[in-house]
Every structure is written in C-alpha cells, then in structure tokens.
Amino acid sequence: MKFLSSLKANFLSLLLMIFLALLFRTLFFEPFHIPSSSMKPNLLIGDYIFVNKMAYGYSKYALPIHPSFIHGKIFSKTPKRGEVVVFVPPKDSKRYYIKRVIGIGGDKISISNGEIFINDCKIIDTENGIFSDRIEEIDASLDFKVFDEKNCDKKTYSIMHLDGMPSLHENAEYIVPQGHVFMMGDNRDNSKDSRFDDVGFIPEENLVGRASFIGISFDAKVDFGKLSSLLKLIRYNRIFHSIN
C-alpha cells in the first residue's frame, strides 16, 4: 500500500508539473525553433527563441492545439511596426511563421523599385556591410548586402538583399485591412510573407506573440544524443541575445 501511495503521489506531481509547464507556455513564454533563412541576418537557422505570449493577447492560437469552436481574442493589442512576430497564416493553420511587422490596419504600403513607403513615408535603408551565407540548395556561398532600415516610427533593424538581384514584388501597393497586419521577412529576397497571396494580410487574432530573445543557437543540425558534438555546435555569442 505504501508503494502504491508513493506511486500515486509521484504521478500526481508529474501531472502537476506538466500542467504548470503547459500553462506557462500558453500564458507567458513559448519556445520556437527557427527552421528557415527568411529572417536573416537577425535570426539564423538553428536559433531557439522565446516568444512573449502576453504581448498581443490570447486567441486559440495561444493553445497547443487550435480548437475551431474558439473565436476572437482577449486582451488584444495591435503590434508596433518593426516588431518581430510569430503568427499562424490564415491559409495554413498547422504552421507557424515568424516575420517583421511592416504595416498595421489602415496603412497604405507601396513598394516601388525596391523602396518601401508606408502612408507615403519612405522607409530609409542605409547600406552597412555584407552577409556571406552558404546556400545548401546550390552548394555555394553568396554575398548579401546588409542595410540598416529605419521605419517611419524611427525603429531601426537590419535587413538584407542578394547583391545584383531585383527585389521581390518591386512595384506593388497594399491597403492593410483594419484588424490585420502586413508582414515581411528581413531576408527580403527569400521570404514567403504578406507579399504573396498564400500568406497575405494576417488577422491580429492569428498573432501568437512577440519574439523576445534567443535562448540558445546551433550552427548545424544537431544530434542531441551526442553531448560532445552538441557543445561544439553552440553559437555561444547568441545565447540570451535579444531580438530587435
């Protein structure tokens, strides 16, 4: 009987720990893994980031599963232009994307010859070096021009363009519906974002949270069963690095 009582107590403790962990990641911070290059040079493949779930309120997308009977959002807050946000695209509710907010509801976004205008205010890009990146698909390294981009709210962050390649959607205009946001990746020539019809404008209900900081980062695919190789792959300079 003593053994059964101890087993029951341990089982209940385990259930409580699981419940508290799920509650924490639902209400406060949730970890995500960066699997693609669309947010380079700021976020790299192999970054494990933490997302602030409190930033924009809670909808069904704050939950581990997305129950279809839950609608709307509580404590809803519109993100600021320039913030990096994790969201669920309306046409692919099984995936999570991470991009930067370029426009919010009511904004007119114009892209002309690679330059971006928000409500006729030009976003300023200042060239600031080169980012060399190895592209596995073509087994070669390419040089990307890095720019310090200052939006019309005076927030500055880095973006990049492939040298010599024309920008995606060079001449286009978008009117962001109320209650939606317009997203773009920082890797402007390699990002599936609001410029594409299969992503489009993102309802604020679909925002999961604001990307806050990098917990840890690995510079290659890792085998978590081999501690020695794991330690060699850690990008130590990115641990607890804040996301701008």
C-alpha positions as CSV (number, residue, x, y, z in Angstrom):
1,M,0.0,0.0,0.0
2,K,2.9,2.3,0.8
3,F,4.3,1.7,-2.6
4,L,1.0,2.5,-4.3
5,S,0.6,5.7,-2.3
6,S,4.1,6.8,-3.3
7,L,3.4,5.9,-6.9
8,K,0.2,7.9,-6.9
9,A,1.8,10.9,-5.3
10,N,4.6,10.8,-7.9
11,F,2.1,10.5,-10.7
12,L,0.1,13.5,-9.4
13,S,3.3,15.5,-9.1
14,L,4.2,14.7,-12.7
15,L,0.7,15.7,-13.9
16,L,1.0,19.0,-11.9
17,M,4.4,19.7,-13.5
18,I,3.1,19.1,-17.0
19,F,0.1,21.3,-16.3
20,L,2.2,24.1,-15.0
21,A,4.6,23.9,-18.0
22,L,1.7,24.0,-20.4
23,L,0.2,26.9,-18.5
24,F,3.5,28.8,-18.6
25,R,4.0,28.3,-22.4
26,T,0.3,29.2,-23.1
27,L,0.2,32.4,-21.0
28,F,3.8,33.7,-20.8
29,F,6.6,32.4,-23.0
30,E,6.8,29.7,-25.6
31,P,10.0,28.3,-27.3
32,F,10.2,28.1,-31.1
33,H,12.8,26.9,-33.4
34,I,14.0,28.9,-36.5
35,P,13.9,26.4,-39.5
36,S,14.4,28.8,-42.4
37,S,16.5,31.7,-43.6
38,S,13.7,34.2,-44.1
39,M,14.7,36.4,-41.1
40,K,18.5,36.5,-41.8
41,P,20.7,38.3,-40.8
42,N,18.9,38.7,-37.5
43,L,17.6,35.2,-36.9
44,L,19.6,32.2,-38.1
45,I,18.6,28.6,-38.8
46,G,19.3,26.8,-35.6
47,D,18.2,29.6,-33.3
48,Y,15.8,28.6,-30.5
49,I,13.8,31.6,-29.5
50,F,11.3,32.6,-26.8
51,V,8.1,34.3,-27.7
52,N,6.2,36.6,-25.4
53,K,2.6,35.3,-25.4
54,M,1.4,38.3,-23.3
55,A,2.3,40.9,-26.0
56,Y,-0.8,40.9,-28.2
57,G,-3.4,39.0,-26.1
58,Y,-4.8,35.5,-26.4
59,S,-6.7,33.6,-29.0
60,K,-7.0,29.9,-29.9
61,Y,-3.5,30.2,-31.4
62,A,-2.0,30.6,-28.0
63,L,-3.0,27.0,-27.2
64,P,-1.0,23.9,-28.2
65,I,-4.0,23.0,-30.5
66,H,-6.3,25.4,-32.2
67,P,-9.9,24.4,-31.4
68,S,-12.2,25.5,-34.2
69,F,-15.0,26.5,-31.8
70,I,-12.9,29.2,-30.2
71,H,-13.2,32.6,-31.9
72,G,-11.9,36.1,-31.2
73,K,-9.2,37.3,-28.9
74,I,-9.0,38.6,-25.3
75,F,-6.7,41.4,-24.1
76,S,-6.0,42.1,-27.8
77,K,-3.3,44.6,-28.6
78,T,-2.0,45.8,-32.0
79,P,1.7,45.2,-32.6
80,K,4.0,48.1,-33.4
81,R,5.6,48.5,-36.8
82,G,9.0,46.9,-36.8
83,E,8.3,44.2,-34.2
84,V,9.2,40.6,-34.9
85,V,6.1,38.4,-34.5
86,V,5.3,34.7,-34.6
87,F,1.9,34.0,-36.2
88,V,-0.2,31.4,-37.9
89,P,-1.0,32.1,-41.5
90,P,-4.8,32.0,-42.3
91,K,-4.4,29.5,-45.2
92,D,-2.1,27.1,-43.3
93,S,-3.2,26.8,-39.7
94,K,-0.8,23.9,-39.0
95,R,2.3,26.0,-39.4
96,Y,4.0,28.9,-37.5
97,Y,5.7,31.8,-39.3
98,I,8.0,34.5,-38.0
99,K,8.3,37.8,-39.8
100,R,8.5,41.6,-39.1
101,V,5.5,43.8,-38.9
102,I,5.7,46.4,-41.7
103,G,2.2,47.8,-41.7
104,I,-0.9,47.7,-39.4
105,G,-4.6,48.2,-40.1
106,G,-5.4,51.2,-42.3
107,D,-1.8,51.6,-43.6
108,K,-1.1,52.0,-47.3
109,I,2.1,50.2,-48.3
110,S,3.8,51.0,-51.6
111,I,6.8,49.1,-53.0
112,S,8.5,50.9,-55.9
113,N,11.8,49.9,-57.3
114,G,12.7,48.1,-54.1
115,E,11.8,51.0,-51.9
116,I,9.0,50.8,-49.3
117,F,6.6,53.6,-48.5
118,I,4.2,53.5,-45.5
119,N,1.4,56.0,-45.9
120,D,3.7,57.9,-48.3
121,C,6.5,58.0,-45.7
122,K,9.7,56.4,-47.2
123,I,11.5,53.7,-45.2
124,I,15.2,54.6,-45.1
125,D,17.8,52.0,-45.9
126,T,21.5,52.6,-45.3
127,E,24.0,50.1,-46.5
128,N,26.0,48.5,-43.7
129,G,28.2,45.7,-44.9
130,I,28.0,42.2,-46.4
131,F,26.5,39.0,-45.0
132,S,28.0,35.9,-46.6
133,D,25.7,32.9,-46.5
134,R,26.0,29.4,-47.7
135,I,23.1,28.2,-49.8
136,E,22.8,24.4,-49.5
137,E,20.4,24.1,-52.5
138,I,23.1,25.4,-54.9
139,D,26.1,24.3,-52.7
140,A,27.7,27.8,-52.8
141,S,28.2,30.9,-50.7
142,L,26.5,34.1,-51.8
143,D,27.1,37.7,-50.7
144,F,24.1,39.6,-49.4
145,K,24.1,43.4,-48.9
146,V,23.1,44.3,-45.4
147,F,21.1,47.5,-44.7
148,D,20.1,49.4,-41.6
149,E,16.5,50.0,-42.1
150,K,14.7,52.8,-40.3
151,N,10.9,52.8,-40.5
152,C,8.7,55.8,-40.1
153,D,8.3,55.1,-36.4
154,K,12.1,55.6,-36.1
155,K,12.7,51.9,-35.3
156,T,16.0,50.6,-36.8
157,Y,16.8,47.0,-37.6
158,S,18.9,45.1,-40.2
159,I,17.7,43.6,-43.5
160,M,19.5,42.1,-46.4
161,H,19.3,41.8,-50.2
162,L,21.1,39.5,-52.5
163,D,23.6,41.6,-54.4
164,G,22.6,42.1,-58.0
165,M,19.1,40.5,-57.6
166,P,16.0,42.7,-58.1
167,S,13.8,42.8,-55.1
168,L,10.6,40.7,-54.9
169,H,7.4,42.5,-55.9
170,E,9.3,45.7,-56.9
171,N,6.1,47.6,-57.8
172,A,3.0,46.9,-55.7
173,E,0.6,48.6,-53.4
174,Y,-1.3,47.2,-50.5
175,I,-4.0,48.6,-48.2
176,V,-4.0,46.8,-44.9
177,P,-7.5,46.0,-43.6
178,Q,-8.4,47.0,-40.1
179,G,-7.6,44.3,-37.6
180,H,-4.8,42.9,-39.8
181,V,-1.0,43.4,-40.2
182,F,1.3,43.2,-43.2
183,M,4.5,41.1,-42.6
184,M,7.8,40.9,-44.4
185,G,10.9,38.8,-43.7
186,D,14.3,40.5,-43.1
187,N,15.8,38.4,-45.9
188,R,13.8,40.4,-48.4
189,D,14.7,38.3,-51.5
190,N,14.0,34.9,-49.8
191,S,10.8,35.2,-47.7
192,K,7.3,34.0,-48.2
193,D,5.3,36.7,-46.5
194,S,2.4,39.1,-47.0
195,R,3.6,40.0,-50.5
196,F,2.3,36.5,-51.5
197,D,-1.3,35.6,-51.9
198,D,-0.9,32.3,-50.0
199,V,0.1,34.3,-46.9
200,G,-1.5,37.7,-47.4
201,F,-2.7,40.0,-44.6
202,I,-2.5,38.4,-41.2
203,P,-5.5,38.9,-38.8
204,E,-4.5,40.1,-35.4
205,E,-6.3,37.0,-34.0
206,N,-3.6,34.9,-35.6
207,L,-0.7,36.6,-33.8
208,V,0.9,34.2,-31.3
209,G,3.4,36.6,-29.7
210,R,6.4,38.9,-30.0
211,A,9.8,37.3,-30.5
212,S,11.8,38.4,-27.4
213,F,15.2,36.7,-27.2
214,I,17.3,33.7,-28.4
215,G,17.6,31.1,-25.7
216,I,20.3,29.0,-27.5
217,S,21.6,28.6,-31.0
218,F,23.3,25.8,-33.0
219,D,25.1,26.3,-36.3
220,A,24.2,22.9,-37.8
221,K,21.7,20.1,-37.4
222,V,22.5,18.6,-34.0
223,D,22.3,15.1,-32.6
224,F,21.0,15.7,-29.1
225,G,22.3,12.2,-28.1
226,K,25.9,13.2,-28.6
227,L,26.8,15.8,-26.0
228,S,30.4,16.3,-27.2
229,S,29.3,17.3,-30.7
230,L,26.5,19.4,-29.4
231,L,28.8,21.6,-27.3
232,K,30.9,22.3,-30.4
233,L,27.9,23.5,-32.4
234,I,26.6,26.0,-29.9
235,R,26.8,29.7,-31.1
236,Y,27.8,31.0,-27.6
237,N,27.6,34.6,-28.7
238,R,23.9,34.3,-29.5
239,I,22.8,32.8,-26.1
240,F,20.1,35.1,-24.5
241,H,20.6,37.5,-27.4
242,S,17.7,40.0,-27.6
243,I,15.7,40.2,-30.8
244,N,15.4,43.6,-32.3
